[in-house]
Amino acid sequence: GVVVLEVKARTPAARLGVKRGDIVVAVNNEKIVSVKQLATLLAIGGGAWRLSLERDGKIFNLAIQG
């Protein structure tokens, strides 16, 4: 997974409650293993993504439409 270092205000991620320190473990059901892979998947997502985040040992699934 990839650790979230910053969440900008007024973004879809911020509105959904993504926080600094969350770990992105999957995007659109594809396991994330690098920052490069995450950036690529977000770039080709067409403005809609399903994120799986880990926070405090729990997994949260979010649908983001940007």
Secondary structure, 3 states (H helix, E strand, C coil): CEECCCCCCCCHHHHCCCCCCCEEEEECCEECCCHHHHHHHHHCCCCEEEEEEEECCEEEEEEEEC
